[in-house]
């Protein structure tokens, strides 16, 4: 039965794609890629960057108030 179905499908004529098919495909793909990259930026890269920037600011405040760098644990 499967071979009969494949033979019938092989005999069918396939119409050519419309002229605007490639442009529409590119536009849809670009929109999805842009959305995906924006989501990755907002939920992946930006929180990491804010965390690292926050750590640097806390280190600056600690250095300003105590005079010792935050990672310096030497005893006097």
Residue pairs with C-beta under 8 A, 6 or more apart in sequence:
58 70
59 69
59 70
62 68
62 69
62 70
63 69
63 70
